[in-house]
Amino acid sequence: MPASTKSQKGTAMDYLSAPRDSGIVKNLMSELGYSAPEGGRLPAGVKVDTLVALTECFNSEIADEFKSMLCTRIGELQASRRTVKPRLTATPESVINAVKLGQISLEELKSAIDALG
């Protein structure tokens, strides 16, 4: 996360890029029993260790219901964000990749091809 003051070091927490003032990372760590001393930092590596542990838990058989709940909520949050339709490059490979990645549907591609004429 980028530093918010001149004396503060930035961290490589881009994988949890949340606005510092939202408190989301701090709250998650607190829910798991970790906290920083007043004005201090969380223990070294605890955030990445948390992601490793969560990944291991998600890969267990007992996590199916939790993963389903989590994925549903992530989908709801993502659906509420503004999205921009991707711009296509002019190569056949880029169009095929866009369909494979779900950036455009096959039906949209067929419709665009039919419109060409």
Order of alpha helices (4+ residues) and beta strands (2+ residues): alpha-alpha-alpha-alpha-alpha
